[in-house]
């Protein structure tokens, strides 16, 4: 059975926005790390928070 498609829209409540951001960021970081390990590639993930603070993530680096 498939999942329902949700409508994407901006979250207005700052508290809810911060909570969603943290959870989604964790998921993105996990996927980036998995991709780096499985594909043996260099991955750089740049995410801007709702407060415009940038977060850089280097999950895996190859030794040359």
Secondary structure, 3 states (H helix, E strand, C coil): CCCCCCCCCCCCCHHHHHHHHHHHHHHHHHHHHHHHHHHCCCCCEEEECCCCCEEEECCCCCCC
